[in-house]
Amino acid sequence: GYKLSGTGTTLPSHIGTIAIPILTNSSPEPEIHRDLTNAIREAFINDGRLKVVDESRADMLVQGDLHHYNLRAVSFTTRDVVAEYWVELGVNVNVKDRVKNRTYLKQDLRTKWDFQTDPDVASTESARLQALDEAYRELSHRLVSLVIEQF
């Protein structure tokens, strides 16, 4: 028979549930860890191969620290005004197999997402928040792939 790639799992058979408590945040940007935590939970829920549960009932536990946030100017107008930024994120992730009481995955995940500036400050801030959402989504999908498919 045929099998679609991305639908299998390399998870041990004793792992069926996962808990994702709120990540810690040692970055200079307050509160962004909450949105990243929500994006990670959503990615695992949408994937559906592991059931997201309360920590007390979980076979697997995701712990993480959002340790890096940076806005980097990457292009400028002819008047030396920033035209484009990268928003950079880094999160140390430690995934524990609670059934066998061992580390399943330990990794520093990093991503960056670009956004354009606008003379309107509110538009630039909106673009920054959109870039952050995309960065959260990208990190979350990569984490799901690493945990479930190990690549």
NORBEL-V712863 format. One record per backbone hydrogen bond with DSSP energy under -1.0 kcal/mol. NH is the residue of the N-H (numbers start at 1). CO is the residue of the C=O. If there is no record, write none. Layout:
nh->NH co->CO
nh->NH co->CO
//
This chain:
nh->7 co->4
nh->10 co->148
nh->15 co->12
nh->18 co->51
nh->19 co->60
nh->24 co->64
nh->26 co->66
nh->27 co->66
nh->34 co->31
nh->36 co->32
nh->37 co->33
nh->38 co->34
nh->39 co->35
nh->40 co->36
nh->41 co->37
nh->42 co->38
nh->43 co->39
nh->44 co->40
nh->45 co->41
nh->46 co->42
nh->47 co->43
nh->48 co->44
nh->51 co->16
nh->53 co->18
nh->57 co->54
nh->58 co->55
nh->60 co->17
nh->61 co->96
nh->62 co->19
nh->63 co->94
nh->65 co->92
nh->66 co->24
nh->67 co->65
nh->67 co->90
nh->68 co->90
nh->70 co->88
nh->72 co->86
nh->74 co->84
nh->75 co->84
nh->77 co->81
nh->80 co->77
nh->83 co->75
nh->84 co->75
nh->85 co->115
nh->86 co->72
nh->87 co->113
nh->88 co->70
nh->89 co->111
nh->90 co->68
nh->91 co->109
nh->92 co->65
nh->93 co->107
nh->94 co->63
nh->95 co->105
nh->96 co->61
nh->97 co->102
nh->98 co->59
nh->102 co->97
nh->104 co->95
nh->105 co->95
nh->107 co->93
nh->109 co->91
nh->111 co->89
nh->113 co->87
nh->115 co->85
nh->117 co->83
nh->124 co->120
nh->125 co->121
nh->126 co->122
nh->127 co->123
nh->128 co->124
nh->129 co->125
nh->130 co->126
nh->131 co->127
nh->132 co->128
nh->133 co->129
nh->134 co->130
nh->135 co->131
nh->136 co->132
nh->137 co->133
nh->138 co->134
nh->139 co->135
nh->140 co->136
nh->141 co->137
nh->142 co->138
nh->143 co->139
nh->144 co->140
nh->145 co->141
nh->146 co->142
nh->147 co->143
nh->148 co->144
nh->149 co->145
nh->151 co->145
//
